[in-house]
């Protein structure tokens, strides 16, 4: 296994939903294009209700028909004694352009050198990074240096660490989920609340971006633990993990409680 310093790695995961809530809300051109896409997916002609249902179930995974609502990242640092700690945070918004701009700004400030730094995710090469790059083109956002992959040869993209590919060891036949690897390798599964198939419902019906962000951050944490396993290093314990979004929320709630108690006095 290649020697990698995890403090040089940006861990990430994205959550996506269909571009609009229902097929019927698409403009006429996109409806025709989705109907064509749906027939290609199912390899047969579909009835109108089937086209509509498939849009709800599958559109989110295609960058042409979906959008990103959350990008969660994990950053590992080492204290003076050499102990590892991780900070997890999310870029979550209904405004995809704003979300991508904020993420790109962070990358352009802290992660600019593909010769020394890495991006890591589970299936990141086939899904997360291409999806983000395509949506950046849609919004005319110039991609960060480490995500400028057009025309690059495989040996020029070694800064993309894909834990799913690492587990394949050259085998291209199977997809292995993060949840399964968590079970096999003995670290907590990230899927203890919702799973990917429920993100659209939680977004469109429950309007709960925070819940999606929590779920996404757990995926990032599981990816960090998985890479540590590949590197034959100890797993992170609870006291080494900080969820920045939850800390900020707790601080806000504390401030709110203090203000209310002062008013009562």
N, C-alpha and C positions, 0 to 999 in steps of 0.2 A: 504494500500500500504506500502511495506517495505521502511524504511528510508534509502536512499542512498545518499551519498555525491558525487555529480557529478564530483568533482575534483579528485576522485579516479577511474574515468571511462575512458577507451580508447574507443572512438567511431570510427568505421571503416566501410568501404564499399569497395568492389572490382569490377573491370570491367574485363570481360573475352571475348576472341575471339576464333574462331576455331584455331587449332594448326598450320595449313597451310592455305593458301588462298582458295584453291579449293580441292575438293575431289580427283581430278585427280593427285594432287601433293603428296598425301599420298603414302607411300610405299605399295607394294602389300599386305603385311600381314594386315596392318591397313585398307586398302580398304575392304578386306574381313570382318574384324571385324566390321567396320562401317556399311556395308551392312546388317550384322546380327542384329546389334543394331537398325538400321533404321526400319527393319521389325518388331522388337519387339515394337518400339515406335508407329508405325502406325497399328500394329496388323494385318498385311497382307503382302503378297509378293509385292515388289515394282519393278517398271521398273528402268533401269539404270539412266535415267534422273531424276527420283524422288529421288533416293538415293543421287545423286549429289546435288540436290536442298536442300534436307533435311539437308545435311552436312553443307551447307552454312547458313541455318536458325537456326539449333538446336545444332550443335556440341559444340558450345561455353559453353553451360551450363553443359557439362559433363567433369569432370576433366581428364578422360582418353583420350579425343579427343580435349580438348581445352587448353588454357593457360591464365594466368593472365597478363594483360598489365598495370594495375594500382591498387594500394592500397592507398586509401585516409584515413587519420586519423584526428580526432578532439580531442584536449586536452583542457579541461576547467580548468581555474585557478581563484582564488579569490584575489582581491586586499585588501589593509589594511582596507578599509571601508566595505568590505564584498561583493562588486559588482563582478559579474561573467563576465569573458571574455573567449573567445574561440579562439584558433589558429588552423587553418586547413592547412594541407600540404599533398603532394602526393608523393608516390614512384611510378614513371612511367618509364617504359623502354621496349625496344624491347627484352632485355635480361632478361627472366623470372627468371633465377637462381640468377642473380645479384640483381634483385628487391626483391626477397624473402630473400636473405641473408641480405640486408640492413634493411628490415622490422624486421627480426629475431634479428638482432643486437640491434635495437631500443627497442624491447620487452625485451631482455635479460638485457638491461641496466636499464630500467625504470619501467617495468611491470613484476614483478616476483612472486607476492604474491596473489594467488587466494583467500586467506582468507580475504584480505582487499581491493583488487582491482578488477575491472570488465572490461570485453570486451562487448561492446554494438553495436548492428546493427539490421537492419530490415531483418528478416529471417536469422539471422546470424548462428543459430544453424543448420539449414537445408541446407544452401548454403555456405556462405562466409567462415566460419571456416573449415568445412569439405573439401571444395575445396582447401583451402590453405594448409591444412595438407597433402592431397593427392599429391599436386604438390611438396611439400617439400620432400615427399618420392621419387618421380620421380627424383628429383635433389640431393637426398641424403643429405638433410639439416636437422639437428636435430631440431625438433620443440621447440619453447620457452616453458617454464614451464607451462604457463597458457593455452597452446594449446595441452598439452599432455593429451589427452582425452580417449585413448584406454582403454577399460575395466572399465571406470568410471561409477558409478551409477548416476541416475538423480540428486540425492541430493548432489553429489560431483561435479556437474558442475553448481552450482548456480551463479558462477561468470560470466557466459555467460548470459547477459541480452538481450533477443530477444523481440524487441518492437512489432513484429507481434504476438508473442505468448501472450504477455501482453494484447493486444487488444482482443484476443480470449476469455479470462476469462473462460477457460475450454472447449470452443467450438472448435471442430477439423474439422468442415465441410468446412470452407471457407478460402481462401487466401485474405487478405485485403492489397491493395497496399499502399505504402507510399504517393503517390499522392492523393489517396482518403482520407486518414487520415488527410493530410494537409488541404484538403478542408473542411472536417467535423469539424476539431478542430481550424481552423482559423489561420494557419500560412502559409507563402509563399510556394507554390509548388516547388519542386526541378526540375520539368520537364518543364523548359521554353526554352530549346534549343533542345537537342536530347533526345531520350529515349533508353532503353536497346536494342531494336531491331535494332537500328542504329549504335551501337558501332562498330560492325564488319566492316560496310561500311566505317565509319570515319577512322578506323584504317588501313584497307587494301587498300582502294581506295583513301583516302585523306591524309593518313600518318600524321594524326593530333593528336598526343598523348596529346598535351596540352589541346585541346578541350575536350578530354575524361576525363582528370584530373579535369577540371573545373566542368564538369557534375557530376563526382564522388564526389567531395568535396561538391557540393550542396546537394547530397543525405545524406552525413554525417551530414551537418548542419541541414537538415530536421529531421534526427534521433535524434539529440540533442534536438531540439525544441519539438519533440514528447515525449521524456523521461521527459522533464521539465513539460509537460502537465500532464503526469502520476503522477508526483511528486507534482502536484498542485503548481508549482512555475512559476514566470513570464517568458515570452518568452524573448529571447535575442534580443536587438535592434541592428541596423546597426553599431553603434559605439562600440559595444562590440565584434565585429567579425573581425578577421584578417585572410586573405588568404595569407599565407607565400609565396607561389609560385608566386603569382601576385606581391607581394611587391618586391621580388627578381628580377622579370622581369622588374619592373618599375625602380629599382635602376640601373640595367644593361643598360637600355635604356637611363637613365639620364647620366650615365658615358660615354656612347657612344656619346651622343649629345655634352657633354662637350669637349670630345676629338676632335670631328669634328669641333667644334667652335674654339678651340685653333689652329687647323691646318689652318683654314681659316684666322685667325689673323696673 
